[in-house]
Amino acid sequence: MRQIQAVDFVLVELTLYLDTHPDDENALKQFNQYSAYSRQVKQVFEGKYGPLMQFGVSNNPGPRWDWGSGPWPWQV
């Protein structure tokens, strides 16, 4: 669980950084690597102890951070 918390902390920090530096390809690469690692450690944890949450985590495959460019939930 500590490993999951540490990886998710890194993802939160990278998310905040990418919100202000959307063209930083190195940071986006790190985000995608940590996102994949987060899924991996959560899968191992869930195999032993059961589900952690009811929704998934997705990568941002493009060369630019675009999480905030789509419609917000209240705009759909």
Residue pairs with C-beta under 8 A, 6 or more apart in sequence:
1 45
3 41
4 38
4 41
4 42
4 45
4 52
7 34
7 37
7 38
7 41
8 38
10 34
11 31
11 34
11 35
11 38
14 27
14 30
14 31
14 34
15 31
15 67
17 24
17 27
18 24
18 27
18 28
18 31
18 65
18 67
19 65
19 67
19 68
21 27
21 65
22 64
22 65
22 66
23 64
23 65
24 65
25 63
27 65
28 60
28 63
28 64
28 65
31 60
31 65
32 59
32 60
32 61
35 57
35 58
35 59
36 59
38 57
39 56
39 57
42 52
45 52
46 52
60 66
60 67
